[in-house]
Amino acid sequence: MWAPTPNMIANEVAAYRGSWRTQMRYRVADALQMETVYFAVFTFWRAAGLMLIGMAFFKFGVFGARLRPPDYWTMLYVGVCVGIPLIAYGTRRDFAAGWSFEYSFFYGMQFNYWASVIVSLGWVGLVMLVCRSEFFIPVTRRLAAVGRMAFTNYILQTAICTTIFYGHGFGLFGRLSRVEQVVIVAAIWIVQLVLSPIWLRHFLFGPLEWAWRSLTYWSCEPLHRSMRVEIPRKVPSFSIT
């Protein structure tokens, strides 16, 4: 995994450019490793810790853009001036160590492991400052629409990219440069930023969000906006004696 031989790389590239059945020989093994050993050792602890931090931030109004602008600017400055330099220093140390497994996978990864949390605070500060600005309302509305359809957009990204890269589609796995990959990412983002608001103009939920909601309540929930039914609230009665 850390230092594959040219033969191992060639076999993997051939598999992902092959049929769906051929891909599964690699994908199933990788999924089992990521969802068992790697999950127990690494993913669970990091994800659970970040979720707890996120819950606290939500409770204190950080994600609601309710803090003072100087607070968000401080988060941004700390992310840029502390987090990014730490990651850069850690990467430099990795190169100096020749990216050896013994160093980079254990001690060397600590720089990115902790500093990435600091960088994420910078991103939170930047996003909240954007949300507070009226100038960016056209952008934030589109981002909000994408967020309301997060399940649908996530699966749509998967379907698009597997079609582009894997053998059952165009088979471009291992053929595109990093710049070309970034162009594909940007193109998918633009498509979803355009389509999500259009969809939500006519429908209450994304298609997969609607299906999940219907399964949750075990009933066919309304999807089209014309089907929305307002449920009257019960008015409490008072007796005066």
Secondary structure, DSSP 4 states (H G I P E B T S, - for coil): --S--HHHHHHHHHHHTS-HHHHHHHHHHHHHHHHTHHIIIIIHHHHHHHHHHHHHHHHTTGGGT-S-HHHHHHHHHHIIIIIHHHHHHHHHHHHHTTT-HHIIIIITHHHHHHHHHHHHHHHHHHHHHHHH-GGGHHHHHHHHHHHHTHHHHHHHHHHHHHHHHSTTTT--TTTS-HHHHHHHHHHHHHHHHHHHHHHHHHBSS-HHHHHHHHHHHTS----BGGG--PPPPPPPP----
